[in-house]
Amino acid sequence: MAEGELYPISDQVDDETMVFSDPARFALAGIHDAAIKLGDRVAIFGLGAIGMLALQMARLSGAGQIFAVDPIPERLVLAKELGADLAVNPAECEAGLAIKEAAGGVGVDVAVEISGVYAALQQALRCVHQEGLVVTVSFYGDKSGCLDLSSEWHHNRITLRSSMPVWGCSHRWQPMWDMARVERVAIGLLEAHKLRVKPLIGARIPFERAAEAYATIDESPGEKVKLLLTYGKQRCQP
């Protein structure tokens, strides 16, 4: 990273919190693209670090009801602690239909899909109301996946919007907003402790044991959302 792209961190925030600066800017860009209005019903699919932050940002943006979706039970419990009104396990039910029924039988106003799984995107399309909005934040790299655009997508005239705060993409509300401002605001939310990130942290593993950390992610995905690699002495929390 170039020196000009670095930014100072306030003494009022600790290093571990600022580890979330990158997922925070992706989450904030997604929430901006979702254009949440005060009182909106919102569904968040995928409860990794970005999803957990997006959930909290949706509430800060005025969401009246938030539905959280993930197949890992521990993450559903954590999502409820962080503000979700209803947590849905897609392995136990048809998530889109369950959310639509819970949202007054008509569906949510906007769904933010952050898992990068086509099956989840399908349920996101299913859970929004007629002429609703679905925002995708993740990359869909599984070429074997497929998406059925013959049902809700076609009949309900749903808008599908891609969110991307890097690679030269512009903000939808430019010129007042640009990606540099998104990053500054995301960092500001962390510095002001308006986002709870400590509950997302699992093990803290020395860099020399990085292989162990990756094995833990593969074998025990329910053990918190983010593992931290430590390097020497860490700055103490104020």
C-alpha positions in Angstrom: 0.0 0.0 0.0 1.3 3.5 -0.9 2.2 5.8 2.0 -0.5 8.2 0.9 -3.2 5.6 1.3 -2.4 5.0 5.0 -4.4 6.8 7.7 -3.7 7.5 11.4 -5.8 5.7 14.0 -7.2 7.4 17.1 -5.8 6.4 20.5 -9.4 5.9 21.6 -9.6 2.6 19.6 -7.5 -0.6 19.9 -5.7 -2.5 17.1 -8.1 -5.4 17.2 -11.1 -3.2 16.4 -9.3 -1.7 13.5 -8.7 -5.1 11.9 -12.3 -4.7 10.8 -11.7 -1.6 8.8 -11.6 -3.5 5.5 -14.9 -5.5 6.0 -16.5 -2.4 7.4 -16.0 -0.4 4.2 -17.5 -3.3 2.1 -20.4 -3.5 4.5 -21.0 0.2 4.4 -20.8 0.3 0.6 -23.4 -2.5 0.5 -25.7 -0.7 2.9 -25.4 2.5 0.9 -26.4 0.5 -2.3 -29.3 -0.9 -0.3 -30.6 2.7 0.2 -32.4 1.7 3.4 -35.2 4.0 4.6 -36.4 4.6 8.1 -38.6 1.6 9.0 -37.6 -0.7 6.1 -37.6 -4.4 6.5 -34.1 -5.8 5.6 -32.7 -9.3 5.1 -29.0 -10.0 5.4 -27.8 -13.2 3.9 -24.3 -14.5 5.0 -23.1 -13.7 8.5 -19.4 -13.5 8.1 -17.5 -10.3 9.2 -19.1 -8.2 6.5 -22.5 -9.6 7.1 -22.4 -9.0 10.9 -21.2 -5.4 10.3 -23.9 -4.8 7.6 -26.5 -6.1 10.0 -25.5 -3.4 12.6 -25.2 -0.7 9.9 -28.7 -1.6 8.7 -30.0 -0.9 12.2 -28.0 2.4 12.3 -29.6 3.3 9.0 -33.1 3.0 10.4 -34.1 -0.5 9.5 -37.3 -1.4 11.4 -37.0 -5.1 11.1 -33.9 -7.2 10.3 -33.8 -10.8 9.2 -30.4 -12.7 9.3 -29.7 -15.8 7.4 -26.8 -18.3 7.7 -26.4 -22.1 8.0 -24.1 -21.9 11.0 -26.1 -22.0 14.2 -23.6 -20.1 16.3 -23.7 -17.2 13.9 -27.4 -17.0 14.1 -27.2 -16.7 17.9 -24.6 -14.0 17.6 -26.7 -12.2 15.0 -29.6 -12.0 17.4 -27.2 -10.6 20.0 -26.1 -7.9 17.5 -29.7 -6.8 16.7 -31.4 -9.2 14.3 -35.1 -9.6 14.9 -35.3 -13.1 13.4 -32.4 -15.5 12.5 -33.1 -18.1 9.8 -31.1 -21.3 9.1 -31.5 -22.1 5.4 -30.6 -25.7 6.1 -33.8 -26.1 8.1 -36.3 -24.2 6.0 -36.8 -22.3 2.7 -35.3 -19.1 4.0 -36.9 -16.8 1.4 -40.4 -18.0 2.1 -39.9 -18.0 5.8 -38.8 -14.3 5.7 -41.6 -13.4 3.4 -44.1 -14.9 5.7 -42.5 -13.2 8.8 -42.5 -9.9 6.9 -46.3 -9.6 6.8 -46.7 -12.1 4.0 -45.4 -9.6 1.4 -41.6 -9.7 1.9 -38.8 -7.3 2.9 -38.0 -4.1 1.2 -34.4 -5.0 0.5 -32.2 -8.1 0.8 -28.4 -7.8 1.0 -26.7 -11.0 -0.1 -23.1 -11.4 1.3 -22.5 -15.2 1.1 -21.6 -15.5 -2.5 -23.7 -18.6 -2.8 -26.2 -18.8 -5.7 -28.7 -20.7 -3.5 -28.7 -17.8 -1.1 -29.1 -15.3 -3.9 -32.1 -17.3 -5.1 -33.7 -17.0 -1.6 -32.8 -13.3 -1.5 -34.8 -12.8 -4.6 -37.6 -14.8 -3.1 -37.8 -12.9 0.2 -38.3 -9.3 -1.2 -41.7 -7.9 -2.0 -42.9 -6.9 -5.5 -40.5 -4.4 -7.0 -38.1 -4.9 -4.1 -34.3 -4.6 -4.2 -31.6 -7.2 -3.9 -28.0 -6.1 -3.4 -25.1 -8.4 -3.9 -21.8 -7.8 -2.0 -20.0 -11.0 -2.6 -18.3 -12.7 -5.5 -20.0 -15.7 -7.0 -17.1 -17.8 -8.0 -18.7 -21.2 -8.1 -19.3 -21.7 -11.8 -21.5 -24.8 -11.1 -24.1 -22.7 -9.4 -27.2 -21.4 -11.2 -29.9 -18.9 -10.7 -33.5 -19.3 -11.7 -34.9 -16.0 -13.2 -38.2 -17.4 -14.2 -40.1 -17.0 -11.0 -39.9 -14.2 -8.5 -37.3 -12.3 -10.5 -39.5 -12.1 -13.6 -43.0 -11.8 -12.1 -42.2 -9.3 -9.3 -40.0 -7.0 -11.3 -37.1 -7.1 -8.8 -34.1 -4.9 -9.0 -30.7 -6.7 -8.7 -27.8 -4.4 -7.8 -24.1 -5.2 -7.5 -22.1 -3.5 -4.8 -18.3 -3.0 -5.2 -16.2 -0.3 -3.4 -12.9 -1.2 -5.1 -11.4 -1.6 -8.6 -12.2 1.9 -9.6 -16.0 1.6 -9.2 -17.7 4.8 -8.4 -20.2 5.5 -5.6 -23.9 5.7 -6.8 -24.3 9.1 -5.1 -21.2 10.8 -6.5 -19.7 13.3 -6.5 -20.6 14.1 -2.9 -19.8 10.5 -2.0 -16.8 8.6 -3.3 -15.1 5.4 -2.1 -12.5 7.3 -0.1 -15.3 8.9 1.9 -16.9 5.5 2.4 -13.7 4.2 3.9 -13.3 7.3 6.2 -16.9 6.9 7.5 -16.4 3.2 8.1 -13.2 3.9 10.1 -15.1 6.6 12.0 -17.8 4.2 13.0 -15.2 1.8 14.4 -13.4 4.6 16.2 -16.6 5.8 17.7 -17.5 2.2 18.9 -20.8 2.3 17.0 -20.1 -1.2 15.6 -19.6 -4.1 18.0 -16.7 -6.2 16.7 -15.3 -7.9 19.8 -18.0 -10.5 19.9 -16.9 -11.5 16.4 -13.3 -12.4 17.4 -12.4 -15.9 18.2 -8.9 -17.2 18.8 -5.8 -15.0 18.6 -3.1 -17.0 17.0 0.6 -16.1 16.5 1.6 -15.6 12.8 4.0 -18.5 13.1 1.0 -20.8 13.7 -1.0 -19.4 10.7 -1.6 -22.9 9.3 -3.4 -23.8 12.5 -5.6 -20.8 12.1 -6.7 -21.8 8.6 -7.3 -25.3 9.8 -9.6 -24.0 12.5 -11.5 -22.0 9.9 -12.1 -25.1 7.8 -12.8 -27.5 10.6 -14.7 -25.3 13.1 -16.5 -22.5 11.3 -18.8 -22.0 14.3 -16.0 -20.8 16.5 -16.6 -17.1 16.1 -16.5 -15.1 12.8 -12.9 -13.9 12.7 -9.6 -15.3 13.9 -6.7 -12.9 14.4 -3.1 -13.5 13.6 -0.8 -11.7 16.0 2.6 -10.2 15.3 4.9 -9.5 18.3 3.7 -7.0 20.8 0.2 -5.5 20.4 -1.0 -2.0 21.3 -3.0 -2.1 24.5 -6.7 -1.3 24.6 -7.3 2.1 26.3 
